[in-house]
Structure formats: C-alpha cells, structure tokens
Amino acid sequence: MFRSDDKGGIEWGVRAGLNISDIAGKYTGGGVSVKADLKSLAGFHVGGVVGIPVTNGFYVQPGLMFSSKGARDVYKDSGEGWSVREVTTMFPVYMEIPVLASFRADIVDNVKLNVNVGPYFGVGLGGNMRAKWKYEEDGQTESGKDEEPTPFFGKSDDNKVRGNMQRFDFGLSFGAGVALWEHYYVGIKYDLGLVNMAVKEINNNVKLHNGTFAITLGYNF
C-alpha cells in the first residue's frame, strides 16, 4: 500500500496551530476522593522542528515549542430565588522540547504520511488564573471578576497567593499528519502529561495532569 520513503537530508520546519487543552485528576482527603471536573480551553502552539534521517522512512524529530494549555473550572449553585455561577480560567504557557520518532511513507505522489511518537519535556514560563462570577437573586444581578490574576505557577505563601502548580512537565506525544508537495504539513497530535502538576506540599492530596489535543499547520524547508 505504501512505498518506503527514501533517506533524505536534514529537514527544518516551522509549526503553529490550535490547542484544545484540559487538566484531569482528582482531589483526595478525609477519606473522600473527588474527580477534577474541569472544562477544556482553547490555546495555541508555535515553534520549530528538525528532522534528522536515520534510515529509510525513519527520522528523529526534536523540536522547540511554545504552547499554551490550561482549563476552566465552572462552579454553579442555586436555591429558591437565587443562583451563582463562577468560572475560573487557568492559562499556563510552557516551553516544550519534544523528541519524537517520526516514521515516513509515501502514499501517492506529493503526499507523504508522517507518524510521530515520543516524549516531551516542558518548563512553565508563566500564566495565570482568573475568576469571574455572576450572582442573581430576586431578579437582581451582580457580576465581577478578580481585580488581579493569580500566578499559575509557584507555591502560595504569606506574601502572595499562587496557583500551587510546579513548572516542570513531562509526557508522551502521539501524532500523525501528511506532508504535501514536500513543504506543507497538516497534522494532529495528543500530548499526555505524566507529571503531577501540584507542588510537592500538596501532591499527596491533589493529582492533576495536562492533556492537549492539537491541530497543526507547518512548512518544511
């Protein structure tokens, strides 16, 4: 069905696209375990990759990416004559280094299948958490938001409230795409975070992991 890709030279490419991220996990304590019910959040990724040929149809593909991730925590409650809704948006930004095994095969002329799998290493560069809320009672509505965002990374102390999330991330990346006319690339991938994001002071009771589905466009030189 496919014919093997001929071993070529080193490839350079740029990548950018849409992230759909969430944070999965659970909270435990006092004999109770509660699943983290967070909603997905749209973000972006942008960066570059290098394809290093090893043999026919097989490349090692390291890269450098800047990627926004995160999730939304939606809280709702209501009673007789009143309701409240609060949305907390978590928006961290990472620098990531994926190191992927990339398998290549020609499908038809000018269309090449790429299958990519391997680890990624990430460091949080910044980002914040911000809540906004709306309260309704007897037909009257009040709304507001945090005056200042809370930094996503770092441990809270007596001087400043932070998100209690660590900066280091590590996981596995799975993806596939097609290269068109040798230069243009369209692909999808999923990054599965394996590191608990919570700082060590609370990670016995809090287990949170990044998960990101991405649609990627690129150009190979």
C-alpha positions in Angstrom: 0.0 0.0 0.0 2.9 2.4 0.9 6.3 2.6 -0.5 9.2 3.4 1.8 10.4 7.0 2.0 14.0 7.4 0.6 16.5 8.5 3.1 16.9 12.2 2.6 18.8 15.1 4.2 18.1 17.0 7.4 14.8 18.8 7.3 13.9 22.1 9.1 10.3 23.1 9.7 8.0 25.6 11.4 4.8 24.6 13.2 1.8 26.5 14.6 -1.8 25.7 15.4 -4.7 25.3 17.8 -4.6 23.6 21.2 -7.7 22.2 23.0 -6.4 21.6 26.5 -7.8 20.2 29.7 -6.5 19.3 33.2 -7.5 15.9 34.5 -7.1 14.5 38.0 -8.7 14.2 41.5 -8.7 15.7 44.9 -8.4 13.4 48.0 -8.5 13.9 51.7 -10.5 12.9 54.7 -11.4 9.6 53.2 -13.1 11.3 50.2 -11.9 11.3 46.5 -13.4 13.8 44.1 -12.7 13.8 40.4 -11.5 17.1 39.0 -14.3 18.2 36.7 -12.6 20.8 34.6 -13.6 22.1 31.1 -11.4 22.4 28.0 -9.8 25.6 27.0 -8.6 26.8 23.6 -5.0 27.9 23.2 -2.1 27.9 20.7 1.3 26.4 19.9 4.1 27.7 17.8 7.7 26.6 17.2 10.1 24.7 15.0 11.2 21.1 14.4 14.3 19.4 12.9 14.0 16.1 11.1 17.2 14.0 11.3 17.2 11.0 9.0 18.3 7.7 10.5 17.3 5.2 7.8 14.8 4.9 5.0 11.4 6.1 6.4 12.6 6.8 9.9 13.7 10.1 11.4 14.4 11.5 14.8 12.5 14.8 15.2 13.4 17.1 18.1 11.7 20.5 18.3 11.2 23.6 20.4 7.6 24.7 21.0 5.8 27.5 22.9 2.4 26.1 24.0 -0.5 27.5 26.0 -2.5 25.0 28.0 -5.0 25.0 30.9 -8.6 24.5 31.6 -11.8 26.2 33.0 -13.3 25.4 36.4 -17.0 26.1 36.3 -18.9 26.2 39.7 -22.7 26.5 39.8 -25.2 26.6 42.7 -28.7 27.7 43.1 -31.6 27.8 45.5 -35.1 29.3 45.9 -34.9 32.7 44.2 -31.1 32.8 43.7 -28.3 31.3 41.6 -24.5 31.8 41.3 -22.0 30.9 38.6 -18.3 31.3 38.9 -15.7 30.5 36.1 -12.0 30.2 36.9 -9.8 30.2 33.8 -6.3 28.6 34.2 -3.9 29.7 31.3 -0.3 28.5 31.7 2.3 28.8 29.0 5.1 26.3 28.5 8.3 26.0 26.6 8.5 22.4 25.4 11.1 20.2 23.8 9.6 17.1 22.1 11.9 14.4 20.9 9.9 12.2 18.6 10.4 9.1 16.5 9.0 10.0 13.1 8.0 7.4 10.6 7.5 8.5 7.0 6.0 6.8 4.0 4.8 7.9 0.5 1.1 7.4 0.0 0.8 8.9 -3.5 2.9 11.3 -5.4 3.4 14.5 -3.4 1.6 13.1 -0.3 3.7 11.6 2.5 2.3 10.1 5.7 4.1 11.1 9.0 3.5 9.1 12.2 5.2 10.7 15.3 5.6 9.4 18.8 7.9 10.2 21.7 8.4 12.1 24.9 8.2 15.8 25.5 9.8 17.9 28.3 8.2 21.2 29.4 9.0 24.2 31.6 6.3 26.7 32.6 7.2 30.2 31.5 4.2 32.0 33.0 0.5 32.2 33.1 -2.3 33.0 35.5 -5.6 32.0 37.0 -8.6 34.4 37.0 -12.1 34.0 38.3 -15.3 35.8 37.2 -18.7 35.4 38.7 -22.4 36.2 38.4 -24.9 36.2 41.2 -28.7 36.5 40.7 -31.3 37.0 43.4 -34.9 38.0 43.1 -34.4 39.4 39.6 -31.3 41.4 40.5 -27.9 40.5 39.0 -24.4 41.2 40.3 -21.2 40.3 38.5 -17.5 40.8 38.8 -14.0 39.3 38.4 -10.7 39.2 40.2 -9.0 42.5 40.3 -5.7 40.9 39.7 -4.9 37.4 38.2 -3.3 34.8 40.4 0.1 33.4 39.1 -0.5 29.8 37.9 3.0 28.6 38.9 4.5 28.6 42.4 3.6 27.9 46.0 1.4 30.2 47.9 3.0 31.9 51.0 2.1 34.6 53.5 3.1 37.3 50.9 1.3 36.2 47.8 -1.4 33.7 46.6 -0.3 31.5 43.8 -1.7 28.6 41.9 0.3 25.9 43.7 1.5 24.3 40.4 5.0 23.3 39.6 6.8 24.4 36.4 8.2 21.1 35.2 6.1 18.9 32.9 6.9 15.7 31.1 4.7 13.4 29.0 4.2 11.5 25.8 3.2 12.9 22.4 1.3 10.9 19.8 0.5 12.3 16.3 0.1 11.9 12.6 0.0 14.1 9.6 0.6 14.5 5.9 3.3 16.4 4.1 2.1 17.8 0.8 4.4 18.7 -2.1 7.4 18.2 0.2 6.9 21.6 2.0 3.4 21.9 3.5 2.4 19.9 6.7 -1.1 19.3 8.2 -1.4 17.1 11.3 -3.0 16.3 14.6 -1.5 15.2 17.9 -2.3 14.5 21.5 0.1 15.3 24.4 -0.5 13.2 27.6 1.1 14.8 30.7 2.6 12.2 33.1 3.8 14.6 35.9 1.5 15.7 38.7 1.3 19.4 38.3 0.7 20.1 42.0 3.6 21.3 44.1 5.1 18.7 46.4 3.5 20.2 49.6 0.0 19.2 48.4 0.6 16.5 45.8 -0.4 13.7 48.2 -3.9 15.0 48.0 -4.0 16.7 44.6 -3.3 14.8 41.3 -3.5 16.9 38.2 -2.2 16.3 34.7 -2.1 18.2 31.5 -3.8 16.8 28.4 -3.8 18.6 25.0 -5.2 17.8 21.6 -3.7 19.9 18.8 -4.3 20.7 15.1 -1.0 21.7 13.5 -0.1 23.5 10.3 3.5 23.8 9.1 6.1 24.4 6.4 9.2 22.4 5.8 12.3 24.0 4.3 
